[in-house]
Amino acid sequence: MQIHNQPEMVSVLNGLETSRLYIAQQHSRAYWSMGIGAACLLAGFLFGLPEVGFVLLIIGLIVGFIIYTLVGSKTSAYKLDFKIKVIGAALKQLDDSLQINPQSGISQRDFVESCLFSDIPDRYKTEDLVYGKIGKTQIHFAEVHAEYKTETQTKNGRRTEWHDIFKGIIFCADFNKNFNGLTRVRPKGFGGVFGKWISQNVLGNKRIVELENVDFDRMFITESGDQIEARYILTPSLMEKLLELNQYANSTISVSFIWSNVYIAFPLNHNYFEAPIFKSLLNADVLDKDLNILRLMRHVVEELDLNTRIWTKE
């Protein structure tokens, strides 16, 4: 996927690069103004003129803030154009039906109903919805940052802390099969191993599914309300593909099969599809991370073999 080699994209990239250079210049001026103000404050203390230094700091911060604010609308327009024109073009190379809506995402209801996570978000942010078809498979995915809060009483009052439930990409695809119940594959870890033992040996939990793939069973805990269906879904081939897919994420993925959809949560720490400010758009490698994540999403469909219509909806 080589965006820079496409003749129709040259003028787009050149136009965006002109905007980027102006924005980068204004940002640099703002930062320099704030930095000079801080240096003046330090010099004021060194030379016994702290009041003068403080005044110059305030002036520097105000000037920097004004410059940064005035260029704000151009920065927003530049970032939006980048997503629609550049990322949009990259998506079209994957499949002509794929589109991006930067101001939309995965709904909080969809996030909760995926049954991928135990906690309900108290704060939820999503953006950069990609949707359409790859082959015959309807897909959508978006960046999501979901958090829950805890409140504790301290001697100084009530303290609120925020904790990540998930940060990364939530991917959803039509599996073309109405499942009888929920089958869920989640990271194991030490707590998962202990929890699995408790569930099986103390609580008698019949939802735990024992699978034949030792590596898969070591990495994940699989639960299902229908043991037969779970084994029908998680074929030896699919388990191998999920293990391979897991290598692309920053930490272990989670997967759920519910209704007629497969949901996959990819934990990631990079904010994708964001236009660079201080790096040229004309560098061939500037889009590498964005293009790689798009390839990964196509890889999801291919690895899960979603376009093989073995099952049909009832």
N, C-alpha and C positions, 0 to 999 in steps of 0.2 A: 504494500500500500504506500505508494510514493506520491504524496500530495504535491511536493515541490516540482515534480517533473511534468505536471499537467499544465499545458499552455493556458487553459481557461482560469487556472488558479494563480497564475503569475501576477496579473493585475490586481487580484483580490489581496494577495499577500503583500504586494508593494504598497497598496493603499493603506492596509492595516499597519504596515511597518512605519509609514509616515506618521500615523497617529501615535504609534507606540513611542517613537523617538521624541515627539513633542511631550507626551505624558511623562516619559522617563526624565526629560530635562526639567519639567516643572516639579516632579517629585524630588529630584536631586537638589533643586533650589530650596525647596521646603525643608529638607533634611539639613542642608548646609546652614540655613538660617537658624534652625533650632540648635544645631551643633555649635555655631558661633556664639549664640546666647549662653549656652552652658559653659563654653570656654571663658567668656567674659565674667561669668559668676566666679569661676575658679580663680581667674586673675585678680578679681576684686578682693577675694580673701587673701591672696598671696601678697598683694600690695596695700593691704589695710583699708580698702575701699569697698566693703561688702555691699553697702547700699547701692552704689553705682553698678556693681556687678549684678545685683538682683534686678535692678531696673532694665539693664541691657538684656538679661535673660528673658524677662517678661516680653520685651519688645521682639526679641528673636523668636519666641514661641508664638506670639500673635501673628507676626509676618509669615512664619512657616505654616501656621494653621490656615491663614487666609489663602495662601498660594495653593495648599493642598485641597482646600474646599472648592476654590474656583475651577480646578481641573477635574473635580469629582464627576461631573456629568459627562465629560468627554471620556473619562476612564470607564464609566459604566457602559457607555455606548460602544466603546472599543471592545470590552469584554463580551458584550452581547453579540456583536458582529462576529467575533472570533468563533463563538460557539455555533452560531447559525451558519456562517459561511464556510468555515474551515472544518470544524468537527462534523457539520452537516454533510459536507462533501466526502469526508472520510467514511461516513456511514453509508452513503450511496454506493460506495465501492464495495461494501460488504453485501448489501442488498438494496435494490432501488426503492423498496418500500420503507426502509428505516428512516426515522425522523427524530429530531431532538427538540424538546421544549425546555429551554433552560430554566423557566420560571415555574415548572411543575415538577412532580416527583411521585414517589410511592405514598399513597395516603396512609395516615396513621391507622386507619381501620384495616387496610390491607396488611400492614406491618403486624398488627396484633393477630389478625386471623390466619396469618401464616403459621402460627403456633411454633415459631422458631425460638422464642424467648419466653422466659418465665415472668419477667417484670413488665408492667404496663408503664409506658413513658409518661413522665411529668413534663418533659420538654422535648420537642420533636422538630427536627429540621430536615428538609429534603429538597433536592434540586436536580436539575439536569436529567429529566426523564427522557429515555430513549425507548421508542416503541415501533412496532411494525412486525414484519415477518422475516424469518430466515428460512428459505425454502417454503415448506408448508406449515411451519411452526410459528404461532403467534407468541411474541415475547415482549416484555418490557422490563426495564431496569433503571435504577436511579441511585444516586448517592443519598445516604441516610445517616444522620447522627441523632441517636435516641438516648435520653438520659432519664434517670430517676433521682429523686432528691430524698435526703434524710435530714431530719431536724432534731437537734439535741439542745437541751437546756444547759447553759453554762452560767458561771457567776456573773458574766458580763451581759447576759441576755440569751436570746434564742439564736442558735447558729444553724444556717442552712448550708448543706454540702451537696454538690452534684456529682453523680457517678455515671459512667458510661454503661449503657446496656449494649449498644452496638455502634460502631463507626466503620463505614465501608460502603459496599454496594449490595443492594438487595436485587436479586434477579428472579423473575417469574416467567415460566413458560407453560403453554398448554400441553399437557402430557397426553391429551387425546384419550383419556380413560377416566371414567367416573369411579373413584375409589370408594370402597365400602366404609372406610374409616380413615384415621390418621396414622401414618407411618412416619416416624421422625428419627433422624440420625443426627446425634449431637456429639461434641467433643467429649472425650472421656477424662483424661487427666487423673490425678490421684483421688480427688474428691469423687469423680465419676466411678472409679473402680470400687471405692468403699461403698458408695451409694448403690451400685449395682449389686454388691454382695448382700447388703442389708435388704434390698428389695426382693432378692431371690430367696434368701435363707431365713429372713426374719418376718418380712411382710407377706411373703408368698406372692410377689408381683408376677402375674402371668403375662405382662405386657413386654417384658424384656425378650428380645429375639436373639437367639444364639445362631450365628452364621458361620459358615464353613471357612471363610477367608480369615486366617489368623491375623494378618496385618490389619485388615479392616476392623476386626473385633478389638484389636489392641488400640486403635486410634479413636474409635467411636463407640458410643452406646446406642443401640437401636431399640426403639420401642414401637409397638404397634397394637392396635385393637383387634387386628386380624393377622394371626401368625402365618396363615397360608398365603394371604395376599402380600404380606411383607416379603416373603421368600420369592413370590412371583415377580415382585417389583425389583428386588435387589438380587438380580442374577449375578453369577460370578463375573461376567463381563462388566456389568454396571458398577460393581464394587471396585474393580480394578480401575475403571475410568474415574470414579470419584476420588480414589487415592491419588491418581495422577493429577486431577484437577486441584486437589488440596495443596499441591506444591506451589501453586501460583499465589496463594493468599499469605498474608503476614502471620496469621495464626490459623488454627483449625477452623474449617468451614462447618456450617450447619445446613442440613437439608430436611425439607418436609414434603411429603406427598399427601395432599388433602384436596377434597372435592375433585377437580380434574386438573389441578395444577401441581407443578413442582416448583418449590421456592428454594433458593440457595442464597445463603448469607456469606459474602466474601469480606472478611475483616481486612481493611486496608487503611494505611495512614497517610496516603497521598491524596490531595484534593485534585481530582481530575478535571480536565476540560477547562482549565483556567488559563487565560491569555497571559503570557509573560510580559513583565514591564521592563526589566533590565537585561533581557536576553533577546537577540534579534530573531524575528520570525523567519528570516531568510536562511538561518542555519538548518541544515538538513536534520540534525538530531533534536531540535527543540520540541518536536511533537512525538518523540519516541514513546514516552510513558503513556500519552493519550492513545496513540495508535496501538500500543501493546494491549491496553485494556479493552479496546474494541475487538482486537483479534481474540482475546480471551473470551469475550462474550460469545463470539461465533464458535469458539472452541467448546464452550459449554453445550451448545446445541449439538454439535458434531459428536462430542464425547458421550453425551447421554443418548445419542442416536434417536433424538426426538422425531426426526423426519421418517423413521421407519414405522409405518402405521400398522403395527401388528394388532394393537387393540383398537377398538372403536367405541365411541361413546354410546351408552344405552339410551 
